[in-house]
Amino acid sequence: MPSRTPHHLFAALLCSLALLAGCTAGTSIVGGYDAGADLGTDLGADVPVDRGLTCGAGQTLCGDRCVTSATDDNHCGACGRQCAASERCMAGQCRTVCPTGQTACAAAAADGGAAVNVCVLLPTDAQNCGACGRRCGPGEVCSNGACGTTCQAGLATCTGADGVARCAMLSVDPLNCGACNTVCGAGRACLAGVCEVSCLPGFTACSAAGDAGATTCVDLQASRANCGACGAACAAGQVCSLGACVTSCPVGQADCSGACRDQQTDRLHCGACDRACMPGEVCSAGACQTSCPVGQAACSGSCRDLQSDRGSCGTCGNACAAGQVCSAGACVTSCVTGQTDCAGSCRDLQGDRAHCGMCGRACAAGQVCSAGACITSCPGGQTDCGGSCRDVASDRAHCGMCGRVCDPGQVCSASACVTSCEAGLNDCAGSCRDLSNEHTKELMSLR
C-alpha cells in the first residue's frame, strides 16, 4: 500500500468537506480558503461566517457600521474620508462652514499643495478686503472692506508677531478677541469679545456628561440626549420632538435616527432623512432652494411660517411652551376658529399646501391648496401665496397682497387692515366675510 503524504491527506480532507457540504464541481465555497494562502498552516483556522450585513437605501457599510456618506463628517463621500474641524459634510463633500460674520475664502496651502478654504473677516482681512482675493498693497490695511493707510473709527490697530499692523474688530476677530493678539483656539469663535464654543445657528453648546469643559453643538429641538435643555436625555423608545420627549413623532414629522424632523422645512433632512441642503439654501416644501416663498421666513436655513410654527412663532426661534400652539404669530392654548392643531401648529386646512384638507397631507410640486383640495391653480378671486390659495381681500395673513399681515386686533376688509368690519360683513377669525354671499356660493357648489 503506497504511503500517503501530508499533501494527499489534506486533499482528501478537502474532498470530504466538499461532499459533506453538498458541493459539486464548479461551485465556490462561501467563506472558503484563499488559494494563495499557506494551506499547511491555515488548516486549524476558523471558517469565516458571512453575516449578510446590509445597509438601507442611501447608506454605506464602513467597517461594521452603516453610515450616511452624504452627511457623515467621518465618512464624507467615501469610507474614512474625514472632514476638518471647520468643515461639514454636505452632499458627500467636505465644505467649510464659517461662524456668523465670516466668509470662506481660498488660501494657499502651507505645504504648497492645493488651495484650502479659510474663514476670514472681509471688513478687515488685508488678503481678502471686502471680497475674497482682493489684496491690499504693501503698507496698507483693510478698514471696513476698503484698503487704506489707517483704521477707521470702531476698529483697533493691532500689530502681530510679524510686526505688520492690521485693523481688527475686537468683538468678533478670533485672532484679536477682546484685545490685540488674543487668539481663540480651534472650535471656538469670538463672540462679543470673548472666545466661546462656535455652534452653527440653531445649535447650542452642551457639555458632555462627566467630562468638564468638553462641549458639543446640539439641536435642543431634536437631540435625544439633550432634549429641550443640555443633559435632558429621553428614555429608551422615545424620540425628541420640538424639545420634548415623546413616544412617537407627531403627524407631519419623521423619525430620523431618534429625532423627529419636519422634512418639509428641515435643511438637514429636506424631503428625506439625512438629505442636507447646500450652504446658502433653505428647505421649503421638502425641496432645497435659494430663498423662501412668500409668507415664510428663513430661520437658520429653514423656511418657517411665523404665523403658525411652534418653534418660530412670530419671530425665528421663539418656541411656544408645552401645551401651546402658534396662531397668528402668537403662542396660545388653542387654535382660533377656522384653524386646526397640526402637531402644535395652527393650520388652515382649506389653504395650507403642507396640510391640505387634513394634517400632514402635502400637495405635490406645482400644486396649491384650495378649499381643502390640491389643485394646479387657484380659482377666481384667490391668489397663489407660496402655494396656498388666499383671498387677499379678506385674509389677515395676506391682506391686499401676499405676506401682508394685519396687526393683532385688526381684521382684513376690502384688502385693508381695519379695526372692525364694514356693514354687512362679519368677523370670522380675523377675516371679514359676507356670510349671505358665501352661503349662496356653497349652495351653488352643491347643485
Secondary structure by P-SEA (a helix, b strand, c coil): cccccaaaaaaaaaaaaaaaacccccccccccccccccccccccccccccccccccccccccccccccccccccccccccccccccbbbcccbbbbbbcccbbbbbbbbcccccbbbbbbccccccccccccccccccccccccccccccccccbbbbbccccbbbbbccccccccccccccccccccccccccccccccccbbbbbccccccbbbbbccccccccccccccccccccccccccccccccccccccccbbbcccccccccccccccccccbbbccccccccccccccccccccccccccccccccccccccccbbbccccccccccccccccccccccccccccccccccccccccbbbccccccccccccccccccbbbcccccccccccccccccccbbbccccccccccccccccccbbbaaaaaaaaaaaaac
